[in-house]
Amino acid sequence: MQILRDLGLAICGFAFLVCFSSTTYAQDARITAVGDSTFAWNGDQGVPAAMAKVLGEPIVNEAVSGAQFAHRFRMLVGPMDIRAQTLRKPWDWVVVTGGANDLAARCDCADCTHVLDELVTPDTMLGAIPDYLELMTARGHKVLWAQYYDAPKGGGPFSACNDAFTVLEERLDRLAARMSGVFMADMSDAIDPKDLSLYSPDRVHPSPAGSAAIGTHLAHVLSALDERAANGQPAHQIKD
């Protein structure tokens, strides 16, 4: 029954996307954003829009609420699998977030060892995420992965996922450290859990102010990486 429920939700989500997608394509865009509701939330006041405003250039946002990074029904659900959101274009940057819905839907954020290992193994050599990142860098894209921010003070619906998120974050940090062209940015650097104005009433998603703070932070990280590359300096992980 769990499999049928997951498939049904995915198909409904995909149908909603097909009927109501509002993605605007900019022919000269060099940056795309893919992921889940963290990037899809707040529409034209969302994280990618805030990034675009700070950078002064268009960003194509393909993120879909409810999307999993590695959906079990990948071939059926289209962009409800985050890997399918990246259009085959000569992007300079792919900005990514994801993994929360995999953990929530497939293991209820409890015993998530098998889901974590499917995303990225402890040695970071195998899994859906390293496979995706290797494909992106092989195509010539640089990748900025946005790590999740913390739940608000007092907790929220995803608080049970904290331990799994910590494991995922540690593995992704090690993965980025060994992969050229892959960089990490921590959204928690922009979101203070004590400031509830940065969260939506659901205590999961960012408010417009939270999206603006995250987008500004990510834009500064990406801009600093661009500046280093333009100056011929070695790239490394950057804190805003």
Secondary structure, DSSP 8 states (H G I E B T S, - for coil): -HHHHHHHHHHHHHHHHHHH------TT--EEEE-SHHHHTTGGGSHHHHHHHHHTS-EEE---TT-BSS-TTHHHHGGGBGGGGS-SS--SEEEE---HHHHHHHHTTSS-HHHHHHH--TTSSSSHHHHHHHHHHHTT-EEEEEE-----TT--TTGGGHHHHHHHHHHHHHHHHHSTTEEEEEGGGT--TT-GGGB-TTSSSB-HHHHHHHHHHHHHHHHHHHHHHHTT--------
